[in-house]
């Protein structure tokens, strides 16, 4: 697994944790629902056929997420995205670069 995929996995994990905490689903650890979403998203990312040359998932031509999970991950990103600017600006910058690059 290359550096870009590892960085995207870390960003994804951070965003799901922030979402779970902001929605008061659980104290400290992820609730079952958020843990399931994270496991699903990690499996999708690890099995991506484009690997290091992949676009960000929102711009990909192949939608590998089931509709239910796609809606849930969009909610996470929409809820947590603005908070990333203040809490994890470097991570957000890496994601922005990927958006522009691919």
Backbone torsions as a table, in degrees:
resi	resn	phi	psi	omega
1	UNK	NA	129.5	-177.0
2	UNK	-81.8	175.3	-177.5
3	UNK	-63.6	-36.7	-178.8
4	UNK	-66.8	-43.4	179.4
5	UNK	-65.8	-41.4	177.6
6	UNK	-60.7	-42.4	179.1
7	UNK	-64.4	-40.9	179.9
8	UNK	-67.3	-37.6	176.0
9	UNK	-61.9	-43.8	179.3
10	UNK	-63.5	-41.8	178.0
11	UNK	-63.1	-45.0	179.6
12	UNK	-60.7	-45.9	179.2
13	UNK	-61.8	-44.1	179.8
14	UNK	-61.8	-44.1	-177.9
15	UNK	-65.7	-42.0	179.6
16	UNK	-65.7	-40.5	177.1
17	UNK	-62.7	-44.5	179.2
18	UNK	-62.3	-40.9	180.0
19	UNK	-63.3	-47.3	-178.3
20	UNK	-60.4	-42.4	178.3
21	UNK	-67.4	-40.6	-177.5
22	UNK	-68.9	-28.0	179.1
23	UNK	-91.2	2.1	178.5
24	UNK	58.8	36.6	178.4
25	UNK	-71.7	-36.5	-177.4
26	UNK	-156.9	158.3	176.4
27	UNK	-96.6	115.2	177.3
28	UNK	85.7	-79.5	-177.7
29	UNK	-80.2	166.4	177.8
30	UNK	-73.9	146.2	171.9
31	UNK	-71.6	168.6	-177.3
32	UNK	-60.9	-41.0	-178.1
33	UNK	-64.5	-45.3	179.9
34	UNK	-70.7	-36.4	177.4
35	UNK	-64.1	-39.9	177.7
36	UNK	-64.2	-44.1	178.0
37	UNK	-60.6	-44.0	179.6
38	UNK	-64.5	-43.8	178.1
39	UNK	-59.7	-43.8	179.9
40	UNK	-62.3	-47.7	-178.3
41	UNK	-63.8	-38.6	178.2
42	UNK	-64.5	-43.9	177.8
43	UNK	-60.0	-41.9	-179.7
44	UNK	-64.6	-43.7	-178.2
45	UNK	-67.8	-41.8	-179.8
46	UNK	-67.6	-27.3	-178.3
47	UNK	-99.9	10.9	-178.9
48	UNK	-60.2	130.5	-177.6
49	UNK	-72.3	-17.9	-177.8
50	UNK	-89.3	-15.4	178.6
51	UNK	50.0	-126.4	-174.8
52	UNK	-68.3	-19.2	-178.5
53	UNK	-94.7	9.4	-177.0
54	UNK	-69.6	151.1	171.7
55	UNK	-79.6	173.3	170.9
56	UNK	-66.5	150.3	-172.1
57	UNK	-56.9	-36.2	-179.5
58	UNK	-65.9	-20.8	-179.4
59	UNK	-107.5	3.2	-175.5
60	UNK	-72.0	147.6	178.4
61	UNK	-82.4	-18.5	179.4
62	UNK	-111.7	112.4	-179.8
63	UNK	-92.1	101.3	-175.3
64	UNK	-90.8	-8.3	177.7
65	UNK	-82.7	139.2	170.3
66	UNK	-66.5	153.3	-174.9
67	UNK	-53.6	-44.9	-179.0
68	UNK	-58.4	-46.5	-178.4
69	UNK	-71.1	-35.1	178.1
70	UNK	-62.4	-41.9	178.0
71	UNK	-65.1	-40.6	-179.3
72	UNK	-67.4	-41.6	-178.7
73	UNK	-70.9	-33.0	175.0
74	UNK	-62.5	-41.4	178.2
75	UNK	-61.7	-43.4	178.5
76	UNK	-59.1	-49.4	-176.2
77	UNK	-67.2	-38.1	178.9
78	UNK	-67.5	-36.5	-178.9
79	UNK	-74.8	-43.4	-171.2
80	UNK	-94.7	-24.8	-176.2
81	UNK	-47.0	-52.8	-179.8
82	UNK	-62.2	-31.2	180.0
83	UNK	-72.0	-25.4	-179.6
84	UNK	-62.6	-30.7	-179.9
85	UNK	-57.9	-37.7	-177.4
86	UNK	-92.8	-35.7	-174.3
87	UNK	-90.6	-32.8	-176.8
88	UNK	-142.9	63.9	-175.0
89	UNK	-63.1	-33.9	-179.6
90	UNK	-67.2	-41.5	177.9
91	UNK	-62.4	-43.1	179.2
92	UNK	-64.7	-38.7	178.0
93	UNK	-62.9	-42.1	176.9
94	UNK	-60.2	-40.8	178.1
95	UNK	-66.4	-41.3	178.9
96	UNK	-63.0	-40.5	177.7
97	UNK	-62.7	-41.8	177.8
98	UNK	-62.9	-37.0	178.5
99	UNK	-62.6	-41.2	-177.8
100	UNK	-77.6	-34.6	-174.0
101	UNK	-71.8	-41.9	-171.5
102	UNK	-108.7	NA	NA
